[in-house]
Amino acid sequence: VAQIPAVKERVNVLKEIIEDYENQWSYSDDPDARLGHKSADSAFFGYKTHIAMSDERIITAAIVTTGEKSDGQYLPELLTKSKEAGMEVETVLGDTAYSGKDNLEYAKLEKFQLIAKLNPSVTDGNERRANQFDYNKDAGMFVCPAGHLATRKARTGKKNQKKNQSTTYYFDIEKCKVCPMREGCYKEGAKSKTYSVTIKSLEHEEQAAFQETEEFKRLAKNRYKIEAKNSELKHPHGFKTAKSAGVFGMEVQGATTIFAVNLKRIIKLLSQKE
């Protein structure tokens, strides 16, 4: 019974409520920490650190944000910081969060290869909206500006028509009714809250063709390096848990942790040369 979609959805909501109670997320004294999602069924409360890394596994840039922020939007800033640190960038390797239309256009403008596997649900979205919804690659869902994850999605529109099909994401209307950010986002009396994105775009079509090439597949195999580096930061060096409250405290913790990890890597590289 628990696998029936309608039942599973309510079970997951109940799990989140229990986790909030057990971890006292609702009573946190941290003014900056936010709820983020690693999958449709799991969440975390805190921060994200977006990092860039060289082929030699040296971290070249880092940006600390609150937990609900998506990864892809920070590519330009990470690239700029890496260049300021002395990096010459010809190829950027990332996961599906970095394959949005903006990043594909940015790659063309800056003349570098973007090795990021395309997810058909990741598009440019509704840029005209003041409240931007972010795509969470792990959950496969969009997150609203208040940090609430969509409960389900469906493809809308007819095939082979002039107008492209869309993926429509549905949100918990009960949360929308009491959301402090509902003004301009939720219409009073509405029976549902959805967010739709167009599936197809020219930039994504080009990327879809590129990711089928042998060159793309060969370069994409190196993405495990960044996951290994994330694991090194979180576990041996304790970056999995914030030591103090606030974004600034997390930035200080990130700077010292990354410094130590980079120093270890530099010493190892120097010893290999000897």
Residue pairs with C-beta under 8 A, 6 or more apart in sequence:
1 7
2 8
2 11
5 152
9 151
9 152
12 40
12 41
13 172
15 41
16 43
19 25
19 43
20 26
23 45
25 35
25 45
28 45
29 245
30 46
30 242
30 245
30 246
31 245
31 246
32 47
32 66
32 245
32 246
32 247
32 250
33 45
33 46
33 47
33 66
33 67
33 242
33 245
34 45
34 46
34 47
34 66
34 67
34 68
34 147
35 43
35 44
35 45
35 67
35 68
35 147
36 43
36 44
36 45
36 46
36 48
36 66
36 67
36 68
36 69
36 136
36 147
37 43
37 44
37 136
37 138
37 139
37 141
37 143
37 149
38 44
38 138
38 139
39 138
39 139
40 139
40 140
40 141
40 149
43 149
44 67
45 67
46 67
46 242
46 250
47 64
47 65
47 66
47 67
47 242
47 247
47 250
48 64
48 65
48 66
48 67
48 69
48 71
49 62
49 63
49 64
49 65
49 233
49 239
49 250
49 254
50 62
50 63
50 64
50 65
50 71
50 74
50 78
51 59
51 61
51 62
51 63
51 78
51 226
51 229
51 230
51 258
52 59
52 60
52 61
52 62
52 78
52 79
52 81
52 82
53 59
53 60
53 225
53 226
53 229
54 60
54 82
54 87
55 222
56 265
56 269
57 225
57 229
57 265
58 262
58 265
58 266
59 229
59 258
59 261
59 262
60 81
60 82
60 85
60 87
61 77
61 78
61 79
61 81
61 82
61 85
62 81
62 254
62 255
62 258
63 74
63 77
63 78
63 81
64 247
64 250
64 251
64 254
65 74
65 247
66 247
67 147
68 134
68 143
68 147
69 134
70 97
70 134
70 135
70 136
70 137
70 143
71 94
71 95
71 97
71 98
71 137
72 94
72 97
72 98
72 99
72 100
72 102
72 103
72 122
72 135
73 100
73 102
73 134
75 92
75 94
75 98
75 103
75 106
76 103
76 106
79 89
79 92
79 110
79 112
82 89
83 89
89 110
89 112
90 112
90 113
91 112
91 113
91 115
91 219
92 98
92 107
92 112
92 113
92 114
92 115
92 116
93 115
93 116
93 219
93 220
93 222
93 223
93 226
94 114
94 115
94 116
94 223
95 116
95 117
95 137
95 223
96 116
96 117
96 118
96 119
96 122
96 137
97 116
97 122
97 135
97 137
98 114
98 116
99 114
99 116
99 117
99 118
99 119
99 122
99 204
99 207
100 122
100 123
100 124
100 125
100 135
101 123
101 124
101 201
101 203
101 204
102 124
103 114
103 116
104 114
104 203
104 204
104 206
104 207
105 203
107 113
107 114
113 219
114 207
115 216
115 219
115 220
115 223
116 207
117 211
117 220
118 204
118 207
118 208
118 211
119 135
119 137
120 167
120 199
120 204
121 135
121 140
121 153
121 167
121 197
121 199
122 135
122 137
123 197
123 198
123 199
123 201
123 204
124 201
125 132
125 133
125 135
125 197
126 132
126 133
126 195
126 197
130 184
131 144
131 145
131 181
131 184
131 185
132 145
133 142
133 143
133 144
133 145
133 169
133 195
134 142
134 143
135 141
135 142
135 143
136 142
136 143
136 149
139 149
140 153
141 149
141 150
141 153
141 169
142 149
142 150
142 169
142 195
142 197
143 149
143 150
144 150
144 171
144 179
144 181
144 185
144 195
145 181
145 185
146 175
146 179
146 180
146 181
148 171
148 172
148 175
148 176
148 179
150 169
150 170
150 171
150 195
151 170
151 171
151 172
152 169
152 170
153 167
153 168
153 169
153 170
154 167
154 168
154 170
155 165
155 166
155 167
155 168
155 199
156 165
156 166
156 167
156 168
156 196
157 163
157 164
157 165
157 166
158 165
159 165
164 198
164 199
164 200
165 198
165 199
165 200
166 196
166 197
166 198
166 199
167 196
167 197
167 199
168 194
168 195
168 196
169 194
169 195
169 196
169 197
170 192
170 193
170 194
171 193
171 194
171 195
172 193
173 190
173 191
173 192
173 193
176 182
176 185
176 186
176 190
176 193
177 186
179 185
179 186
185 193
186 193
210 216
211 217
211 220
229 261
232 261
233 239
233 257
233 258
233 261
234 240
237 257
237 260
237 261
238 257
239 253
239 254
239 257
242 249
242 250
242 253
243 249
243 253
244 250
244 252
244 253
